């Protein structure tokens, strides 16, 4: 084996072992729409984080099943909050960068139903929300 061939094999081996550690890119749920206003509000509410918020009329179960096939689910011990009406917010969290917890993750996402937005959280809509959060 020539030196060049040997180096090529070593570099390919290194690339193959490193690539699973690299952050994946976020895949937008088919038919979801970017909500620029909600994205700005979510980013402003969490300094040092950049959020993108998408919405869809598809069910929470359908959207979360789509993302379960792509990313590692992060399980939280506490359920989602309750709305002023008493209705339970349901949500799922996923690590886009492959980390096991949100504390370690630099790029994660939440799928939530219903939408509860606005500065006071009183803008409640019967749609599913997909929010990505990336550390700057």
Secondary structure as the mmCIF struct_conf table of DSSP 4:
data_model
#
loop_
_struct_conf.conf_type_id
_struct_conf.id
_struct_conf.beg_label_comp_id
_struct_conf.beg_label_asym_id
_struct_conf.beg_label_seq_id
_struct_conf.end_label_comp_id
_struct_conf.end_label_asym_id
_struct_conf.end_label_seq_id
HELX_RH_AL_P HELX_RH_AL_P1 UNK A 3 UNK A 19
TURN_TY1_P TURN_TY1_P1 UNK A 20 UNK A 21
BEND BEND1 UNK A 22 UNK A 22
HELX_LH_PP_P HELX_LH_PP_P1 UNK A 23 UNK A 26
HELX_LH_PP_P HELX_LH_PP_P2 UNK A 28 UNK A 29
TURN_TY1_P TURN_TY1_P2 UNK A 30 UNK A 31
STRN STRN1 UNK A 33 UNK A 34
HELX_RH_AL_P HELX_RH_AL_P2 UNK A 36 UNK A 45
BEND BEND2 UNK A 46 UNK A 46
TURN_TY1_P TURN_TY1_P3 UNK A 47 UNK A 48
STRN STRN2 UNK A 49 UNK A 56
BEND BEND3 UNK A 57 UNK A 58
HELX_RH_AL_P HELX_RH_AL_P3 UNK A 60 UNK A 68
TURN_TY1_P TURN_TY1_P4 UNK A 69 UNK A 70
BEND BEND4 UNK A 71 UNK A 71
STRN STRN3 UNK A 72 UNK A 74
BEND BEND5 UNK A 77 UNK A 78
HELX_LH_PP_P HELX_LH_PP_P3 UNK A 79 UNK A 81
STRN STRN4 UNK A 82 UNK A 82
HELX_LH_PP_P HELX_LH_PP_P4 UNK A 83 UNK A 83
TURN_TY1_P TURN_TY1_P5 UNK A 84 UNK A 85
BEND BEND6 UNK A 86 UNK A 86
HELX_LH_PP_P HELX_LH_PP_P5 UNK A 87 UNK A 87
STRN STRN5 UNK A 88 UNK A 88
HELX_LH_PP_P HELX_LH_PP_P6 UNK A 89 UNK A 89
STRN STRN6 UNK A 90 UNK A 95
BEND BEND7 UNK A 96 UNK A 97
BEND BEND8 UNK A 100 UNK A 101
TURN_TY1_P TURN_TY1_P6 UNK A 102 UNK A 104
BEND BEND9 UNK A 106 UNK A 106
STRN STRN7 UNK A 107 UNK A 117
BEND BEND10 UNK A 118 UNK A 118
TURN_TY1_P TURN_TY1_P7 UNK A 119 UNK A 120
BEND BEND11 UNK A 121 UNK A 121
STRN STRN8 UNK A 123 UNK A 135
#
